[in-house]
């Protein structure tokens, strides 16, 4: 169970000295040929696992010699309280792997109360959340994180252990560019406010964050969806009106205005409408907030000259792209792909981080976003 675990040795006391000393005692040797040391001189982790190993070995010895031939015996239940206690990270990972291997034995059932990411994220682990006083009217909560929940987390790029970090906010963004730029501008403030950025790798996954319910059932976090190319004030007003109508009227009344307020046929607009409608339908609207940026793409929040060799503004570059599309010369419709093809540059997360580091102050619109996140986090 441990890396370089000490070897136990059962030392039998000579008969002549058994009146003054125990008849037998366990001693331990850390290295081959090393001196024997007592149980009390082991480290805390070594004492825990040495005691467990000896108890386990004695049990299986008795079981083997006392059971009748052909007798069908029940699996052995082992209960462990924080098996990661007193272990450093590499030893914790080793012990977790050893426990998972042992649990594959059909003769064993292992139950561990743990916060260890290595155990919680094990593919074979059956995870049950136990929370005292976390339910309705102060009742305790006992519920399983089932396979569907694990798959929903995986689609969001999360592991079960990520839920233990108790984020106050999950900030849903479209991709790695959004994540890199926001972290470059506000990394320390995001961590202080316990905001975890989740790049969805495309807007198609946005409605699923509501329908899976895993983020709502296993955390108390607020979900903020960041989209671009929408009017921020119009979106804020539409969502406020929808919340008011949901509180005083029907679901149909609450969702009616969203289609008119969130304009456009682009994927972002369509999936944002679906996301907010799903939140209203499932009753989690108090824990979601839509937030829009005016720019059509997140890259427009760094100076254009930091990405491509030009002194033009973003408006001018956008106009160049529109002219290229109008000329029907085979130019990419996607703005970033057109920039990369035209200016021979790869727009990567690292390039955006470098560009943001060259800016004295974050753009005002992004600063407003950060202050909104901080306000939600402290509610």
Helices and strands as residue ranges (DSSP letters): E 7-12, G 15-17, E 24-29, E 36-38, G 39-41, H 44-66, E 76-81, H 89-103, E 108-113, H 117-120, E 127-131, G 136-138, E 141-145, H 147-155, G 160-165, E 169-173, H 176-192, E 195-199, G 203-205, H 208-211, H 214-217, E 222-228, H 232-248, H 251-261, H 267-282, G 285-287, E 288-293, G 298-301, G 304-306, H 314-326, H 335-343, H 349-357, H 364-377
